[in-house]
Amino acid sequence: MTDYRNDARRELARARDELTSAADERLKYAALELRMAMESLTYDRALAYRDEFPPTEYETWQPRKVMAILLEIDPNADKDSSLAFGIEPFLGVTPDVMKSLGTERVLNMGTIKRHYDALGSYLHIPTIKQRKHGAKVDPVKFRARCEEIAAYLTDVLASPVWNATMGTFASLGCMRCGHPIRKRMPQGKAVVDAKCFECGATYKVLDAGEGKARFEPDQVEVKCANPECKTSIFPWRSEIENGRGWKCEVCGGENDIKLMIQYRPAIAFEAPNPEGGARDPD
């Protein structure tokens, strides 16, 4: 598995080397390395949620999009946190003495939004419109931004603990294919959506209280299209797709799911005749 965190350290080191140069033309190389370090740290964070991260999103490379997915999984995914432990005097009672393992600083969404795209703007030749209006890079401000980002990433990489994610989870073997499903239950939410990454079956997961959860299959009622039959089946919502269908077990007929466009002609309205009666057409 790729060690993204060490990749970020090397990228940050190369960025700092570029920033030591007094030549302004070297700043764009520092910006490139800083962007790559931000990407590596975001991917590293995503690996901490790999059991919950949709495989279909593995091709997503932009840090903002990756972090948005993580925040859907866990609203605290980009929050700093501290980890400490101690011996409980009694079960469920907070220990009198806690030993700190350290604080993790996380590359958060706010920093990504503020700096990632801004760095990218320095990596392209100004457009004709930009040059027409006299737009140009201010090397002093550009260098200050790069130094600010480098300092922030240094703090992130200096965290003594990292990717320590905690939460309450509900687990189930998929009712459709048997693949394990593990869903985080955010505090304060009574219902969350879950999906099997193997077959696509979806569920509603309900907080049943007392540390228990209930998985309800996300199924819909569909009736046989034979007007003399109308027998209901209950497929998974993910199975309702154009081109799929089923054979009715009661009437034996074939049902096809089709995406259709139905045309309805416009209704012509006659203007009222002030003298009463219908107006003769022109």
N, C-alpha and C positions, 0 to 999 in steps of 0.2 A: 504494500500500500504506500502511496506517495506521502512523504513527510513534508507536508505543506508548510509547517511551522518553521522548519529549518530552511526551506526555500525562501520564506519571508525574511529570515535573518540574513541570508546571502544577498537578497535583492536590496534590503535596506543598507547593507554595508557598501554595496556598489553605488547606491544613490549618494551616500555620504562622501564617497571618494570623488564623485562628480561635483558635489557641492564645495569641496575644498578648492576647486579650480576657480581662478578669478575670471576665466573666460565665460562670458554670458552664453555663448553658443553651446556650452556644455550643460546648461540647465535643462534642456529638453531631454537629455539622457537621464538626468536625475529624476525628472518627472515620469519617464517611462518606467524606471526601476521602482519608484514609489507606487505607481499604479499596480505593477505586478505584485508588490508586497501586500497591497490591500486585497488583491484578488486571492493570493495564497492564504492570507489570514481568514478570509471569508470561507474559502473551501475547507480550511482546517476546522472552522466552527461547524460547518455542515456535516463533517464526518462524525462529530459528537452526536448527531441526530440521525445517523445513517439508517437506523431501524425504523425511523418515522419519515424519512425523506423520500418522496415519490421517485422511483427509478426513472420515470418518464422525464423528470426534471434534471437528470444528470448532465444533459448537454447544455444546460444554462450556465453561462460563464460570467455574465455581468454581476458584480457584487451586489448591486441594489436589488436585482431580481432574486438572487439567491437568499439574501437577507430577508426579503419580503416573504419568501416561502417559509423560512425558519420562524419568522414572527407569527405566521399563521399556525405553525405547529406549537410554538411556545412563546407567549407574549414577552417573556423575560429573556429571550435568546440573545439580545444585544445589551443586556444590563450587566454592570459590574456586580461582583458578589464576593463575599468573604466566607471562608470555610474554617470552622472550629469544631472541636470535639471535647467531650467531658463525660464523667461518670455520673449517671442519674442517681440521686439518693433514693428515689423510689420511681417506679415505672411511670413515665409520663411527666415527671417533675424535672424542670430545667436544672442542670448541674450548677452548683455554686461556683465552681472553677471551670473555666473553658480554656483550652489551649488552641491558639490560632495557628492555622496552617498557611495563612496568607490571604491576600486579596487578588482576585483576578480582574484585570482591566480588559474589556472587550472592545474590539473595533465595532462601533455602533452605527446604526442606520443614519443618524444625524451627521456623523463625520463623513460617511460615504457620500451622502447627498451633497454635502458642502464642498468636498474636495475632488472626488473621483472624476467627474465630468469636467470640472474646471482644469484639472491637470491635462486631460485629453485635448482640450482646446489649444494647448500650447504645442501639440505634436503634429499639427497640420499647418500647411501654408495658408495664410489669410486669403479668403475669397476675393474675387474682383470687387464685390460690393464693399467688403470690409476695407480694402485698400483705398477704394474711392472715397470713403468717409474718413480716411486717415487713421483707422484702427491699427494699433501696433502693440506688441508686448512690452510692458514696463518691466525691465529686468530686475529692478529693485523689489517691486511687489511680488514678482514671480519667485525670486530667491527667498523672500520672507515666507511665502506660502509653503514652499518646499521644505524650508527649515522647520516650520511649525508642524507639518505632517510627519517629518522624520522624528521629531521629538515625541510626538504622540505615539507613533509606531514603536519607538524604543521603549516607552512605558508599557505598552501592550505586551511586547515580547519579553519584558523583564518580570512579568507576573510569575510568582513562585508556584502558583497552581493555575491550571487552565482546562477548559472544556469539562468542568465539573457540573453536569446538568442533573438536576433532581426534579422529581415530580411524582404524581400519583398516576398509576397506569391501570388500564383495563386490558385484559388479554382474552383471546378466543381463537380456537381453531375454526377457520372459515367454514360456514355451514354449506358452502357450495363446493369448495375444492380441498378443504382441510389445511390450507396454508396458515401459519400462525399470523395473527393480527395483534398488534400492540398499539394501544391508543392512549395518548396523554389526556388526562382529565384536568383541565385548568380549574383553578379555584374559583368558585362562584358560578360556574356554568353547569346547568343541570342536564343539558343535552349537547352532544357533539357528533359530528359526522365522522365516519370511519370508512376506509376502503381497503379491500384486499389487493395488495400489489401484484398478486399472482394472477387472479382471474377477473378482477375488476368489480366484484360484488361490493355493494355499498350497504352501510348499516347506520342506524341511529343508536348511539350509545347513551343510555340514561343512567344518571346517578340514582341508584336504588337505596342509598343510605347505608349506614353501618359499614362503610368500606367496601360496598358491593356495587356492581354495575350490571346493567342488562343490555344486551345487544338485540336490537330489533331489526330484522331484515328489511331493507329498503325495497319492498316489492309493490307493484301496482296491479290493480285489477284490469284485465283486458277481456272483452267478451268476443265470442265467435261472431263473425260478421254475417252468418246465416240468420236471417230474420226469424226463422222458425226454430232456431236453436238457442243462440245467445248464451251458451255455456261459458262460464268465467274460468280464466286461468290467472295465475299470479306470478308472472315472471319478475326477475330482478330488473330494476330500473335500467341498469346498464345493458340489458338484453333488448331494450326497445330501440331498434335501429332500422333505418331504411334498408329494405332488401331481405330482412329476416322474416321468419314466420313460423307457423306451427300447424300440425294436423289435429283437428278437433277429435277428441276421444269419444265424443257422443255421436255426432252426425257424420264423422269421417271426412268432412270437408277440409280443404286447404285454405289457410289464412295467411295472407302476405301483408307485411307492413310496408306501406308505400309513402314516399314523400310526394304530395300532390299539390298542384295549384288549380283551384277551381274558379272558373270565370263566371261572373254574374253581370248581365247587361245593366247599364244605367237605367234608372227609372225616369221616364219623362213626366214632368209636372206641367199641367196646363194652368196658365194664368187665369185668375177669376175674371168673369165678365161683369163690369160694374152695373150693367143693365139687367143682370140676372141670367141664368142659364149658362150653358157652356159656350165658350168662344169658338167661333169657326176657325179652323186652321188656316194659316196664311197660304 
